[in-house]
Amino acid sequence: MLLTAGVGTAGGALASALGFPAPWMSGALVATTLWALADRPMAVPEPVRWVTFVVLGASMGAALSSDTLAQASTWPVSMACLAVSVIAVIACCMLYFRKVAGWDLATALYASAPGALSAVIAMAETTSADMRKVAFSQGLRLFLLVAGLPHLLGVAGGHAMGSPTPAVDSPLGAVAVLLLASAVAALLFAWVRIPGGMLLGAMAGSAGLHLSGISQAHLPAQMLIPAFIVLGASVGIRFQGTSLAILRSSFLASLGGFVVAVVISLGMAVLASALTGEETGKMVTAFAPGALETMTALGFAMGYDPAFMSAHHLFRFAALSVALPLSAHLLFSLSKTHQR
């Protein structure tokens, strides 16, 4: 665990020194991924990830305001575009994996799902899908999004340069109360099995304190930087145990699927931005086909509205959790009928 933390910190520090956007998260991700591919020992214990989500959620909730909630009236338009984007990504990626990569139906379906990694893996394990290809395809897409999206938006001028951390330090007692309330709400959300419950619950608890005027506390950067490092390492560790054989057989196919998913998501995000008047970079990040907690935290690290990010990624997660089992049942039934 300490070795993983050291590697992630070194990667984050280098990215920060080079002036990259969201440096501590993306830098830690790249460094720990290279460490994992080198077959070095790694560990990110689950309790450490839980604490990370509480810290990030508490800070996200502190960034919410009444102005943010007032803008929510435009969200149904962008969410409708997001729903179309999810359907199009699954359909086009499946077509690519089947016709170009030559993958079987089950593997192509679950490798095409844009996000909801834990749910996708759980569902795929009950089928004949090649789990190595599914996991690698999903992991590579998440890696490329976290490592590349902040830099690309910065180059394109679509990156929000605002900092998620305030310049004024808060009293330690107020910070402790904020973290306690966020932790209680996080555990409650996790207990009722809300997707991304630890992160979203902590954000809800913190937002409740701030919107009601009970608290004005903000977490210091000294707490957020380690949290971003742990989150980056949590993605990098997914590549642990990836052999050269898997890399050779799955990399190009997975990269092609990533390109298909990103092109569709980018096109729908630009359309949603034009319809709603929202910033294009903000919409692109909200439409990015990655994991709920990771992409929400990435948007926050880039200075975007955490409520907007979490609402859209939660919507995509919920849609996938419902649509994917139905799609699998329909496709597998049609496949069996065709074979007969």
N, C-alpha and C positions, 0 to 999 in steps of 0.2 A: 504494500500500500504506500509506504514512504517513498519507494523507488518510483512508483507511478506518479506520485505527487511531485517528485523532483523533476522528472522528465517533462511533465505537463507545465510546471512553473518555468522551466528553462525555455520551452517553446513559446509560452505566452510572453515572457520577458523579451525574447527576440522579436516577436511580432510587434510588440509595443514599441520597441526601440526603432523598428523600421517604419512605424507610423501607420500600420494597417488598421482598418476599422474592426471593431469588436476583437481586439488583439488577444486578450487573455483566453477567450473561448476558442477562437479559430487556431491560434498558435498552439495551445495545449492539444487540440484535436490532431493537428498534423504531426506533432512530435510523438504523441502516444500511439498514433496509428503506425508510424514507422517503427516504433519500438515493438508493437504487437506483431507486425509482419516479419520482424527479425526474430520472432519466437522467444522474446525475453519475458521473464515473469512479470505479471501485472495483476492488480487487484483494485477494485473500487467497491468497497462493502456497501450493501444496500442501506444500512442506517446513515452512512455518510451522504448518500444521494438524497435521502429523505431530509436531512438537515439542510442540504444545498437547496432543495426546492422550497423549504420554509423561508430561508434567507432571501432567495430571489423573489418569491411570492410576496413577502412583506415589503420589499422595496418597490415592486411593481404596483402594489396597492396604494402605496404612498404617492405614486405619480398620478393617480386618477383624480379627476376634478369634476365639478358639476358641468363644466363646458364639454367634457368628454361625453358625458351621458346625454347631453343635449344634441350631440351629433349623431346619436344612435339611430335617428330616424332615417338616415340614408343607408344603414347597414343592410336592410332587406334586399336592396338592389344589388349590392356587391355579393351578398350571399347567394342570390339566384344565379349570378354569373359563376360563382364558385361551384355550385351544384352542377352546372353544365360542364365546367372544367373537369370536375372529378369523373363524371361519366365519360367524357371524351378521352381523358388520359387513360382510363382503364381499357376502353375499347381499342384505342389506337396502339397502346403498348402491347396489349394481347395480340393484336394482328401482327405487330412487329416480331414479338417473341415466337409466335407460331410460324410465320411465313419466312422470316429472315434468319432468326437464330435457330429454328427447328426444335424449339422446346415443346414438351407435351402440354396438353390443355391445362392440367392442374397447376403445373409449375408456372406457365405463362400467366394464368389468372392471378395467383398470389404474388408473383413478382411485379405485377402491374399496379397493385394497390398503392395509391399515393399517400403513404403515411400509415398511422395506426399499426406500427411495427409489432408490438406485443400481441395485439389481437390477430393480426395477419399470421404470425408464426404459430399461434395457438390453433387457429383454424386449419392451417396448411398441414400441421402435423397429423391430422386425422384423415388425410387424403394420401394419394400416391405421388404427390408433388416431391420433386427433388429439393430437399430442405437446404442443401448447400447452395444451390443456385438461387433459391428464394432469399435466403439470408444475405448472401453476398450482394445480390442486386439491390435489396433494400438498404443494406449498410453502405454500399458505394454511393447511392443517391444521397443519403443523409450526409455522408462525408463531404461530397462535392458541394452540397448546398451550404453547409456551415463554413467550409474552408474558402469557397469561392464567392458566395453571394455578397458578403459585405464589401469585398474588394471590387467586384464588378459594378455594384451600385455606386461606389465611391468614384470609380473611373468615369461612369456614365453621368455623374452629377445628380443621381437620384437617391443618394444616401443622406439620411437625416443626421446632421452633425451634433445634435443635442446630446448632452450627457445624461445618463440615468441616475447619476449621483449628485446631490446638492453640494454647494460650496460650504455651507454652514453646518458645523457639527452639532448633533443633538445631545442632550444630557443622557448619561448611561442608563439612568432609571427609566426614562421615557423609551429608550431603545429596547430595554428589557421587557417592558410592558407590551410594546408593539410585537416583539418576537413571541411572547407568550400567547397573546391573542391570536396571532397568525398560526402558531403551532396547534392550538386547540381547534381552530377552524379547519386546518389541514387534515388533522386526524378525523374530524367529523366527515369531511368530504370523502376521505379514503374509506371510512367505515361504511358509507352508503354506496360505495363503488362508483363514484363519479369519475369518468375518464380524466387522467391527469389530476386526480383529486388533491395530492399533496401540494402541488404548485398552485392550482386554481383556488383551493381552500385557503391557503395562506394569503393569496392576493385578495380574496373576498374579505377575510378577517381584517386585514390591514386597511382595505378600502372603506370598510364600515367605520373604523375608528376615525379615519381622516375626513370622510364626507360628513360625519356627524359632528365634527369639531372636537371630539374627545382627545385626539392626539394630533400633533404636528411633527412628530418625530420622523427622522429619515436615517437609514442605515449608512454608516461610513464606508468609503471605498475599500478600507482595509478588510471589511467583511465580504464585500461583493466580489473582489478579485479572486479570492480562493474558491468562491462558489462557481464562478465562470470557469476556472481551471478544472474543477471536479466535473462540471457538465461536459466540457470538451473531452476529458479523459474517458467519461462514460460512453461517449460515442466511439472513440478510438479503440477501446477495449473490445468492441464487437468484432474486430478483425483478428483477434487472438485465435491462433490455431488454423488460420488460413494458409493452406499449402500452396506451393508453386503450381501444382497441378490444377487446383481450383482457380488460381489467378489466370492461368493460361486459358482454361476452358470457358471461364465465365466473364472475364474482364471486358472484352470487346462487345459481347452481347449485352451486358449490363450497362455499359457506357452508351450504347445505342438507345436502349430503353430510357436512360436518363435524358438524353437529348430530346427524344419524342415527348416525354413528360414535361420537360422545361419549356419547350417551344409552345405547347398547348397552354400551359399555365401562364406563361408570359403574355401570350396573346389575349387570353381572357382577363388577365389583370389589367392590361392596358385598356381594354374595352370598359371594364368596371370603373377604372379611373376616369375615363372620358364621361361616363354616365353620371358619376357621383361628384366629380370635381375633387376627389381625394388625390393626394400626392401619389405619383406613379410608383416610386420606390417603396412607399408604405404598402401599397396594394400588391406589388410583386412579392414582398416578404410575407404578406398574409396569405397569398395564394401558393407559396412555395410548398411542393409536395413532400414534406418531411414530418418527423415525429412531433406530436402536439407540444410536449414540454420543451423540447429542444428549440423548435422554431419560434415559440412564444418568447423564450428567453433570448434568442438571437435577435428578434425584433426589438426587444427591450434594450439589449446591449447596444443596438444601433441608434437608439433614441426615439423609437416609434411608440405610439400609444399602446400600452399593454392590454387595455380593455378591448381595443379593436383586434389586436393580434389573437388574444385568447378566444374571443368570441368566434372568429372565423376558423381557427384551427380546431376548436371544439366542435363546431358545426360540421367540419369535414370529417372529423373522427366519428361523430355520431352517424353521419350519412354512410360512411364506409362500414361501420359495425352492423348496420341494418342491410345495406345493399349487397355487401360481399357474400354473405351466406345465401341470400336469395339468388344472386347471379350464379353462384356455384351450383346450387340445386338445379336451376334451369339449364345451365350449360352441360352439366354432367348427365342430366336426364335426356337432353337432346342428343348427346354423344352416344349414349347407350342405345337409343332408338335408331340412330343412323347405322350403328354397327350391326344391329339385328337385320 
